[in-house]
């Protein structure tokens, strides 16, 4: 019983104060992104070298994540518009 309670304790704390969980995650992510951005600005050659030296596995991962992001965006657009193909246009090019 004590083991189960130890696993559920973080969940209970998050349910009591959900904003603290979000704030902690955002702070950790923000500091990592900020450090990477600062390094890229201070040493652009180093960033470009790392980009050129990426192995094929990392490139594939970046491609898959980009494809997922484009796919989710496209599906969201379709749901938002209630149409699969864009907005309706004038059939005859408009009236003059």
N, C-alpha and C positions, 0 to 999 in steps of 0.2 A: 504494500500500500504506500509506503514511504517513497519507493522508486517512482510510482505513478505520479504522486504529488510533486516530486522534484521535476518531472518532465512537464507537468501542467502549470507550474509556478510562473514561468515566463509568459505563457498564454494568458493566465489570469491577470498578470500585471499589464499586459498589452490591452486587455479588454477594459480594465479600469481606467487606463490613461493611454489611449491610442495615439495621441499627438506626440508623446514622448518617444514612441517607437519610430514614428515617421521622422521626427527631428533628428534622432540619432543616426538613422540611415542616411538622411540627406547630408548631415555634417560629414560622415565618413566618405560618402561619394563625392561631395563638393570639394573636400580637401584633396582627394586623389586626382580629380579632374583639374583642379587649380594647379597642383604641382606639375602635372604633365604639360599643361598649357604654358606655365612659366618656363619650363625647360625648353619647350619648342620655340618660344619667343627669344630666349637668351641664346640658344644654340640651334639655329635652323639647319645647319649642315648635319648635325648629329641626328636630328629628327629625320631628315631626308635619307641619311645613310641607313638608319634603322628600317625605314620604309622600303628601301631598295633591297635590303638583306633579309626581308621576310621570307620564311620558308613557305612551301606550297600549301601546307596544312593551314597555316594562319591566313593565307590568301583565300583559301576555300571557305574558311570560317567567316571571314569578312563578307565574301560574296553571298553566302547563305543568309547571313543576318540582314544584308541589304535587300535581298530578294524577299525575305519575310516582311521587312518593313514596308516595302512597296506593295506587297500583297495585302497586308492589313490595311494600308491606306486606301487601296483600290476597293476593297470590300466595304470599308467604312463609307466611301463615297457612294457606292451602289446602294447601300442601306439608307444613307441620308437623302439621296435623290429619289429613291424608290424606282430606279431604272438601272438597267445594266449598261445601256449605251447613253452617253451624255444628254444634254438638254435638247429639246426640240427646236429646230430652226425653221425658217420660212421655207416652204416647199418650192416656191418660184423665185426666190431671191428678193422678195419684198415688193411692195407696191410703190409705184412712182407717181 
